[in-house]
């Protein structure tokens, strides 16, 4: 079952249900706080299979992506790729922002297939949120304005958005280099998050991830504790519970199917684990 994709927020369904947007015959949509105010509030972990690029103008929010929680304040750029579970842990849905939702098929020739996967900021374990300098923030706003001005011309819009992604890529390279040079522990935490997102269905053992990172299990736990407040074992369990919550709320999969999807063989063991972390059973969480 691990080779399948669970049911998720399809692009058009997300625009209609969550944003209350009527323009759903498109693979590219720029949302603002006015759009978010129309739709349903998502207060649980959820996954989608489209891309999201957000720019906060004024507000104070928090979002959990994988095992990391990020603060999103003025001039913060947020970047999330397909299939990555996230949850708004603090959001009044009134913060002024421009968030671009798009699917890969927005791009066609002359763009080569799957070029989006070359951008590291859309991958699990990336530095998904960071604050722009005043100069970069102004440039980002200019590019968004151009996208809105040329919204009716798809080829021009394609080119402008590609330029926006390349602009983000140039900034991200500098940000990532700074993190790599100054915060080794954060870099390891991001690498662990990437590995966890890749292997969580098959691997629950701390030793596996420590070996991949050329660390001892104890050293990995100490690093993660410093960065996230959780040990390696706690991080693995928290990530799996996070994934489980998304499946419980977004799918009609049975508890047994979800347990097998997550790589467990014993539903009763997983139910005990879930209840020990959340205080309620998976079934109770779904019904609530």
N, C-alpha and C positions, 0 to 999 in steps of 0.2 A: 504493500500500500504506500510505501514511502516514495515511490516513483510518481505518484499522482499529486496534483495540486488540490488542496481543499477548496471548497467554495469560498468566495471572497467578494468584496465589494467590486463589482464590475464598474468600469469607468462611467458609463451612462447612468447606471443605477446610483452611483455615488453623487453624480451631479444633480440628479433629480431628487433623491431622498435626503442627502446630507446638506447639499447647498441650495436646494429648492430652485435650481437653475433650469430654465426652459431650453437653452441652447445646447441640446445634447447630441445633435448630429455633427459632431466635431471631435477631433482628437487632441484639441488644444483649447484650454479655457483659463482665463485670468480671473481669479476670484478676489473679492475684497471683503471687508467686514460686513458689508451690506448683504452679500450672498450667504455668508455663514449665519447671519441673523435669521434668514428665511427657513433654514433647514433644521434637521434633528441634531441634537447634541450627542456626540459620542463620548460616553464617560467610561468606556472599557477598552482594553487593548484590542486593536484591530489591524488587519493586514489588507493591502490592496496590491494589485499588479499593474499599477501605473506609476509614473514619476511625479514628484512634488518638489517645487522650488519656491520657497517662501522668503519674503523680505518684510521684516517688521519695521514699521515706521514709528509707532508709539504704542507701548503696552508692556505688560509684565506677565509672561506665561512660563510654564515649565512643561517639557515633554520628555517622556521616557522612550528611548529607542534601544531595543535590546536590553543590555544590562546597565546602560548609562542614562542618567537624567541630565537634561540640559536646560539652562535658563535662557529664555528668549526675550530680550529686551530691545530697546531702541537700536536700530541699525544692525540687528542680527539677521544673518542669512541662514536658512535651514534647508537641508538637502536630503531627501529620502528616496531610495530606489524601490523598485517593485519587490513585493514579497516580504518586506521587512515589517515586523510588527512594531507598532508604536502606540503610545497612550498619552493623551493630554492629562497631566496630573494637576495642572493649574491653568485655567483659561476661562475668562468671562465671556469669550466670543465677541467682544466689542473692540478688541485691539485693532488699530488701523494697520492694514497690511495689504500686500499684493502677493497672492499665492498662485503660481502657475501649475496647473495639472495637465499632464500630457501623456500620450501613449507613444510608443516607439514608431508606430506607423504614421505619425505626423510627418516624419521625415521620409522622403523617397529620393529618387535620383536628383542630383548627382551624389547624394550621400550614400556611402557603402553600408551594407547590412550590419546591424548590431554595433555601430560605432559607439553607441552610448555606453556599452559595457567597458569601454576604455577609460571612462571617467571614474577615478577611485572614490570620489565623494558620493556616488550612488550605491556603493557596495556596503554590505554589513561590516560593522567594525570601523567604519570611517569616522572622521571628526565631523559629525552630521550638522553641527551648529557652531557658528563663530561670528564675532562682531566685526563689522567692516570699519575701516577708517573713514573719516569724513569725506575724503576725496573719492574713495571707492564707492561709498554709499551714494554720493551724487552721481557718479557714472552709472551705477546700477539703476537709479531712478530714471536717468535719461534713456537708457535702453528699454526700460519698461514702457516709458511714454512713447517711444518710437514703435514698439510692438502694438500698443493700443491705437496709435495713429494709422498704422498700416494693417489693421486687423482684417480688412476685406481682401487683401491680396496675399494669398497663401504662400506664393513663392518668395515674396519679399519678407513675409512674416517668418518663413523658414530660415532665411538667411540671417535675419536679425536675431532670432532666438539662438541659432548656432553661434552667432557672435557673442551673445549673452553667456552661453555655456563656456565658450572659450575664455571669456573674461573671468568667469568664476574659476575656471581651471587654473588660470595664471595666479589668481589670489590664493587658491587652495594650496598650490605648490609652495608658496611662501609660508603660509600658515602651518602646513604640515612639517616643513623643514624646521621652523621655529620650535614646534612641539617635540620633534625628534631630537633636536639639539639640547633642549632645556629640560624636558620631562621624560626621562626614560620610562618611568613607571606608567605614564599615560599611554605611551607608545605600546608598551607590552599589554596594557589593558585593552587597547583597541585591537591588537593582534589576537588576543584571546577571544574577544567578542566575535571577530571574523571567523575564527576556528569553530567557536561554539555554534554559530549560525549554520556552519557547513556540516558539522558532525553530530549535533545534539541527538539526532534520532538513533544513531548507532553507538555513540560513545557517551557514557555518563561518568567515567572514571577520571579523576583529577590527574592521575599519572599520565594518561594519554596526552592531555593538553600541555602538561609540564614538559614532557619529552619533545613535543612539537616545537616548544619555545626554548628548548635547551636550558631548562630550569629544573630545580627540584620542586616537588609538590609543595613543600613548606615555603620556599621562596616565592612561588607563584601566588600562594594564598596571602602571604604578607603584602605583596605588591597590590593585589586586588583589594585587600582590606583597606589599604591606604587610599586607593582611588575611588572605590565604590562603597566601602563600609561592609562588604561581604567577603567571606573566604571563597576559595575556589569552589568547594563543594556547595556552599550556599548560593554562589553565583549560577552554577549549573542548574540547581533545583529551581532557583528564582526564574531563570530564563525559560525553563520547561513549563512552569506554572503560568508564566506570561503567555506562552504559545497556547497552552491549554485554554486559557480564558478567551482568547481570540476565537478558537475553534468552537467553544461552548456557546458563544454569543452569535457567531456569524454563520454557523453551519447547522444542518440537521443531523449530523453524524451522531451515532449513539455513543454513550460513554465508552463502551468496549472498543468501538472503532477509533475513537480519539486516543485511547490508551495505546492501541497497536500503532497508530500513526506516530505517536511520540516515542515509540521504541520500547515500550514495556510489554511484558507478557501477562502480568497479573493485574487485572482491574482492581482487585481489593487492595493491593499494595499501593497503587497510584491514588486510590480514593483516600487512603489513610494519609499519604504524603500531602495531598491537596488540602485535606481538612486540617492537618497540623500547621500548614502555612496560612490558610485563609480563615479557619474557624468554622467553615461550612463545607459540605460535600460538593463535588462537581455538579450534581443534579440540582442542588439548592442554589448554587451560583447561577446556573442557567435560568432557573425559574425566577430568580430575583431580578 
